[in-house]
Amino acid sequence: MITYALYFAFTCFGAAFLCNLYRIVSAPGVADRILALDTLVINSIALLTLFGILENTQTYFVVAIIVAMVGFVSTVAYCRYMLRGDIIE
């Protein structure tokens, strides 16, 4: 039964991943692209976590944590670059 729930969650998060990719390509402004990219990182974390549950291994959870840290830093750096024009002062 858990397998069906995992496949349903894979389908939902996969569809959200594709919608985010579309939004990154067709967004009217830079702020919309930053938000879509951040949401794409969140969806990839969810997909990695689901795959870790499906495969019953802890490796994917560690990778999800690393992706979360890199995604947060990249979002902050990109926003800072758009606001100030420089990342490191």
N, C-alpha and C positions, 0 to 999 in steps of 0.2 A: 504494500500500500504506500509506503514511503517513497518507493521508486516512482510511482505515478505523480505524486506531489512534487518530487524533484524535477521530473520532466516538464510538468506544467509550469513550475517556477523558471526553468531554463527557457521555455518558450516566451514567457512574459518578459523576463529580463533581456532576452535576445531581441525581442521586438522593440523594447525601450532603447537598447543599444543602437539598433538601426535608425530609430527616430532621432536619437542624438547625433548620429553621424550625418543625417540629412540636415539637421539644424545647424551643425557646424559649417556645412558647405553653403547653405542658403540663408544664413542669418544676415539681417540688414546692417547690424552694427557690431562693433568689436566687443562691447559688453555682453551682447547676446551670445557671441561665440565663446567668451570666457565662461559664462554660465553653462553652456552646453558642454564644454570640455570638462568642467568640474563634475557635471552630472554623468558624463561618460566614464569618468574615473570611479564614481560611486557604483555605477552599473557593472563595471569590470570587477570591482571588489566583490560585489554580490555574486557574480558568475564564478569567480575563483572560490568563494566560500561554498557555493553549492556543489562545485566540482570536487572540492575536498570532502564534503559530506558523502557524495556519491562514491568516490574512490576509497573512502575510509582511511585517509592519510593526513598527516599534519603538515606536510610540505606546502600544500596550497594555502593553508592559513598563514604561514610565515610569508609567503609571496604576497598574499592579500594585505598584510600589515605593511610590507615594504612599498607596495603600490600606493597605499593610503598615505604614507609619509611623503613619498615623492610627489604624489598628486597634490597634497596640501602645499608643499613648498613651491611647486611650479605654478599653482594658482596665485599664491601670494606674490611671487616674483613677476608674473605676467601682469597682474593688476598694478603692482608698483611701477612697472615699466610704462604702462599706459598712462598712469597718473603723473609721474615725475619725469619720465624719459630716461631714467637711470635706475639700475637695480641696486648697485652698491654705491654708497655715498662716501 
